[in-house]
Amino acid sequence: MDYGDADPFQWDTREDCQVRQILDRVADKWSLLVIALLEHRRLRFTELRREIDGISQRMLTVTLRSLERDGLVKRTVHPVVPPRVEYELTPLGGTLHATIQSLVKWTEVHQEEIAVARAAYDVREADAAALH
């Protein structure tokens, strides 16, 4: 598939657009963190919650259910008392992790350029505000 001639309007903003829905789901910060943490390992809910700073129990539950529904995360309930539940990436989730890693690498390579651009922007905005 050639993405070189991709139509920028293919990511329709209508709520019923499947591409937009999937991008919204996998690109949110909690999903990205869950996918990153589950690379090559299984984790319990409490382990995930401990590793993800700032996530509420409810938000982690919603995130995991959404990722499971999309086929990216597998939930396994072990028949013990109390029940032990583990989460891991599916093969499909693993392919998404590779894509996320590319984005993280791009960010690492360009973080200084972005910091310089932000600082320049902030100076321009401060100068413009001082004129008004």
GIQUI-V154549 format. One record per residue. N is the residue number from 0. RES is the residue in one small letter. PSI is psi in whole degrees, -180 to 180 (999 if undefined). Layout:
N/RES/PSI + N/RES/PSI
This chain:
0/m/128 + 1/d/118 + 2/y/-1 + 3/g/-33 + 4/d/30 + 5/a/138 + 6/d/119 + 7/p/-17 + 8/f/7 + 9/q/-23 + 10/w/70 + 11/d/143 + 12/t/-3 + 13/r/145 + 14/e/-24 + 15/d/6 + 16/c/118 + 17/q/-43 + 18/v/-47 + 19/r/-43 + 20/q/-44 + 21/i/-45 + 22/l/-43 + 23/d/-39 + 24/r/-52 + 25/v/-17 + 26/a/0 + 27/d/155 + 28/k/-36 + 29/w/-42 + 30/s/-43 + 31/l/-43 + 32/l/-43 + 33/v/-47 + 34/i/-42 + 35/a/-42 + 36/l/-28 + 37/l/5 + 38/e/121 + 39/h/22 + 40/r/160 + 41/r/141 + 42/l/149 + 43/r/162 + 44/f/-47 + 45/t/-33 + 46/e/-42 + 47/l/-45 + 48/r/-39 + 49/r/-36 + 50/e/-25 + 51/i/100 + 52/d/127 + 53/g/-5 + 54/i/137 + 55/s/163 + 56/q/-43 + 57/r/-44 + 58/m/-37 + 59/l/-41 + 60/t/-48 + 61/v/-44 + 62/t/-48 + 63/l/-42 + 64/r/-42 + 65/s/-43 + 66/l/-36 + 67/e/-44 + 68/r/-38 + 69/d/-1 + 70/g/18 + 71/l/-26 + 72/v/140 + 73/k/133 + 74/r/126 + 75/t/125 + 76/v/121 + 77/h/132 + 78/p/69 + 79/v/168 + 80/v/122 + 81/p/159 + 82/p/139 + 83/r/124 + 84/v/130 + 85/e/152 + 86/y/144 + 87/e/159 + 88/l/143 + 89/t/171 + 90/p/-39 + 91/l/-43 + 92/g/-35 + 93/g/-36 + 94/t/-34 + 95/l/-37 + 96/h/-40 + 97/a/-39 + 98/t/-42 + 99/i/-40 + 100/q/-38 + 101/s/-42 + 102/l/-42 + 103/v/-44 + 104/k/-42 + 105/w/-44 + 106/t/-43 + 107/e/-42 + 108/v/-37 + 109/h/8 + 110/q/-36 + 111/e/-41 + 112/e/-40 + 113/i/-40 + 114/a/-42 + 115/v/-45 + 116/a/-42 + 117/r/-45 + 118/a/-44 + 119/a/-42 + 120/y/-46 + 121/d/-40 + 122/v/-46 + 123/r/-43 + 124/e/-41 + 125/a/-42 + 126/d/-42 + 127/a/-39 + 128/a/-35 + 129/a/-29 + 130/l/-23 + 131/h/999
